[in-house]
Amino acid sequence: MSGKRLPPVAAVIDFIACINRGDIDGLGKLMTDDHELLVFGEEAVRGRAPNTQAWAGYAAAYPDYVIYPRAVVEPRDGCVAVLGHTSGSHLGLADHEERRLSVIWLAEVEDGRLRYWRLLEDTRDRRAELGLPPMA
């Protein structure tokens, strides 16, 4: 990544691309010093170093993990919501089964870097709140 500050949506797309490639150095460069990872209300991982270590461990354990964005919106300045699904995760499901489980990722971007990355349950209300496409 160059010294250019990416706009919020582009920073989030780049972050996802780094995850999909297992590019831990790239992820670290896209995190603020106080970056926070919050997965479905579990205890947060705080700080760039602990988060890059966590991602390195996850990438090593699940090298085929991929995020598939279906919709990306910026409901307010600096906040980006992504609706999508994954494959190759810790769930241990066949890809066709995991594809049916949609989730929402929410990021806050400051000066081209992610302040937080949150995984949220995909619900009708949450989609409506964030401006994501409604459930079919």
Backbone hydrogen bonds, N-H to C=O, Kabsch-Sander energy under -0.5 kcal/mol:
donor,donor_aa,acceptor,acceptor_aa,energy
6,L,4,K,-0.6
11,A,7,P,-2.6
12,V,8,P,-2.2
13,I,9,V,-2.4
14,D,10,A,-2.5
15,F,11,A,-2.4
16,I,12,V,-2.6
17,A,13,I,-2.3
18,C,14,D,-2.3
19,I,15,F,-2.2
20,N,16,I,-2.8
21,R,17,A,-1.7
22,G,18,C,-1.1
22,G,19,I,-0.8
23,D,18,C,-2.7
24,I,22,G,-1.4
27,L,23,D,-2.0
28,G,24,I,-2.5
29,K,25,D,-1.9
30,L,26,G,-1.0
30,L,27,L,-0.8
31,M,28,G,-1.3
32,T,114,L,-2.2
35,H,32,T,-1.8
36,E,115,R,-1.4
37,L,45,V,-2.5
38,L,36,E,-0.5
38,L,117,W,-2.0
40,F,38,L,-0.7
40,F,119,L,-1.9
42,E,39,V,-2.3
45,V,37,L,-2.5
46,R,44,A,-0.6
47,G,35,H,-3.1
48,R,33,D,-1.9
51,N,47,G,-1.8
52,T,48,R,-2.8
53,Q,49,A,-2.3
54,A,50,P,-2.2
55,W,51,N,-2.7
56,A,52,T,-2.4
57,G,53,Q,-2.3
58,Y,54,A,-2.4
59,A,55,W,-3.0
60,A,56,A,-2.0
61,A,57,G,-2.2
62,Y,58,Y,-2.8
65,Y,62,Y,-2.0
66,V,87,S,-2.2
68,Y,85,H,-3.4
70,R,83,L,-3.9
71,A,83,L,-1.8
73,V,81,A,-2.5
76,R,79,C,-0.8
79,C,76,R,-2.4
80,V,107,A,-2.7
81,A,73,V,-2.7
82,V,105,W,-2.8
83,L,71,A,-2.8
84,G,103,V,-2.2
85,H,68,Y,-1.7
87,S,66,V,-1.6
92,G,89,S,-1.4
97,E,94,A,-1.1
98,E,94,A,-2.6
99,R,95,D,-2.3
100,R,97,E,-1.1
101,L,98,E,-1.8
102,S,100,R,-0.9
103,V,84,G,-2.7
104,I,120,L,-2.3
105,W,82,V,-2.6
106,L,118,R,-2.5
107,A,80,V,-2.8
108,E,116,Y,-1.2
109,V,78,G,-3.5
110,E,113,R,-3.1
113,R,110,E,-1.8
114,L,30,L,-3.8
115,R,108,E,-3.5
116,Y,108,E,-1.0
117,W,36,E,-2.4
118,R,106,L,-2.7
119,L,38,L,-2.6
120,L,104,I,-3.6
120,L,118,R,-0.5
122,D,102,S,-0.6
123,T,121,E,-0.9
127,R,123,T,-2.4
128,A,124,R,-2.4
129,E,125,D,-2.8
130,L,126,R,-2.1
131,G,127,R,-1.2
132,L,127,R,-2.4
